[in-house]
Amino acid sequence: GGASPRRAPMDILEKIRGGGDKPAAMETPRRPESWVEISESVSRLCSFDAGGGGGVSVKLIQDNRMAHDKLVDSFLNKFFPSGYPYSVNEGYLTYTKFRALQHFSSAMLHVLSTQSLLFAAGLRPTPAQATAVSWILKDGMQHAGKLICSGMGARMDSEPKSWRIFADVLYDFGTALDFISPLCPQLFLEVAGLGNFAKGMAVVAARATRLPIYSSFAKEGNLSDLFAKGEAISTLFNVMGIGAGIGLSSTVCSTTQGKLIIGPLLSAVHIWGVVQEMRATPINTLNPQRTAMVVADFIKSGKVSSPAELRYREDLLFPNRLIEEAGSVKVGQPFRRVLSPRLVEELRSTFPNEKFLLTQKSDKAYMVLEQSATGEDALRGWLVAAFASEMERSGAGPRDTVLNDAYQKMESVFPMFVSEVKSRGWYTGQFLDGNHSRIAYAKSE
């Protein structure tokens, strides 16, 4: 085995000098090299065949870990992305824990609500009949709910966290209607149908927001791995929740009164879990709220906050709130409500070659974006509004008169600002304003 290492440099020199043209049969076959890797009481035999395409094979030869450690490692391999925790962004573990809690409680609620529907329909709660009732209702009202909610996709792109929470609130509302259906059996179809209508909307909202949420954790092009492992965790805890729900349905929740006591408690745990899950998610796309927060932090401290730093400060219930430090900007308002034709010409001369127009009304700044405006254009407009508001508060004059000075100040700091925004992990290629009003100028002939 000692001749091979000394021969390797000569092989390389021969190829550089033209020796690589020799027939393969005249070369001495290289033997596979092997080594043992030892890590945390685990020994693995690794073999590398340089002459066979560079393949590496790994074989476990000794594992002295405790059974608990082996179980944990096996669980991580099955339910967490490869390379965890280094292959995901900050907050993934917190997100996953509350996702598991959310699915566990949701599955129990589903079992109890299905039992209530069967009681209301006067059926004996066998699994076959539960499936039949569920499919009959889903084929009707649930599809109607899905169709209505499917037209709101752009808003879900802009605020995936808020819509994800809204989806679970809708689902629990539908579940609550299932719970009370035995109390009004004469209205069974109406109550159960409305409940499934709400659930249909919830299903669309939950599925539509899944991709942007998973994308926020992807760090190494591993979106599919994240998605697969996330669904594995959902499935595991759904099954566990179904088992626990069956246990409850045959004991303390065997009556409607029991469900009316336990149901709200489970629903509270369910909603709390999804809220915490969304708060842990570091979404890096720019929408009105996140853009305003980035600008406000820059104005106050000169620093740009990362998605992970902003995630717990996002207002998930009222995402359209105005932030005074960022100029109290409202974006996406109908053009005809905030700008007159004369004012448009004035603003276009104030902001030459820009894809935004900015005007002041009362204590708010209204920004109108062009159809092709990106996240960088929105950041430029927001900075102008913030600088103008700051100058106005310092006594430099009314905001309308300081817009030009604010624009010049924005131009001087923007290259450094946008570079820092990108380096902190924000995606500036588009601005997600929820499909609100934008403008497109007619081309002059």
GITAZI-V943551 format. One line per field, one symbol per residue. phi: phi as a letter, one per 30 degrees, with the letter a starting at -180 (. if undefined). A space follows every 50 residues. Layout:
phi->???
This chain:
phi->.ddddddedddddddddjddddedddddeddecbacccbhiccbccbbcd ccjidbcbbdcabcddedddddddddddcbeeiecdcbdejdddeddddd ddddddddeddddddddddddicddceddddddedddddcdddddddddd dcddddddbddddddeddddddddddddddeddbddcedddddddddddd ddddddddddddddddcdbbicdddedddddddededddddddddddddc bdcdcdddddcdeedddddddddddddddddcdcdcbedddddddddddd biccddeddcedcddddbdcdccddcjhdcbideeddcbceddddddddd cdiccbbbbcbhcbcccccdecdcdddddddddeddddddddddjdkedd dcedddddddedcdedddddedddjdccdaccciiddbbbddddd
